[in-house]
Amino acid sequence: MGLTNTSLKIEIKSLPISLRKEVADFVAFLKTKNKKKVKFKSREFEYAKGKIQLSQEFDEPLDIFKEYT
């Protein structure tokens, strides 16, 4: 049996409805199995230490809140 869209459709349509549901379930399974899972790279503690610098005024109140101080 050739593997064309038309031949697959004909074969699936010839199945009883219960087996068509199994085919649909199997197709859904294959789609999830084929998805590439994103793997996050494990990072070491203090990975970015020294790479980020905060400004000297970081903790100073913002001008919009001066009336509350």
N, C-alpha and C positions, 0 to 999 in steps of 0.2 A: 504494500500500500504506500503510495507516494505521500509526502508530507507537504501538502499545499493547504492554503486556507479553505478552499472549496471542499477538498476531500475531508478535512477535519470537521467542517460544519456538517457535511452530509453524515459522517460517522456519528457525531454527537447527536444530531437530530434523530437518528435511527434508534437511539437508546431510549429505554423507558425513563419517565420523569425522575424516578428515584436515583437512577444512575447518572442522569444529567446533573442532578444536585451534587452528587459526589464529584463529578468532573469539575463543577464550579468551585467546590471546596478545595479540590486539589490545585486548581489554578491559583486560587487565593493563597494557598500555602506556598506554592512555588514563587509567587511574587514577593512574599515576605522573606522567604529563604534567600532570595537573590539580592535583596536590598543590602547595600553596603552599610555596615554599622560604623558610626563615627566613634573612633576611640580617642579619648582625651589622653594626651601625654601626661604622665605623672611628673610633677614638678617637685623639686627639692625645696625644703624650708629655706626661706630667705633668698629665693631665686632672683628677685629683683632688687635686693638690697644694694643701695648706692646708685641705682639707676634713676631714681625719682627724687627730685629736689623740690621742696615746698618753699614758697617765698617767705621772707622774714616776717611779713605782715599777715601770715596765714591765720593766726588766732586773733587778730585785731577785729573789733566789731565793724560791720559794714556801715557806710555812710547813711543808708536808709533806716538804720536802727539807732542812730545817735540820739534821737529824742527820747529813747527809752532808757538811756544809761544815766 
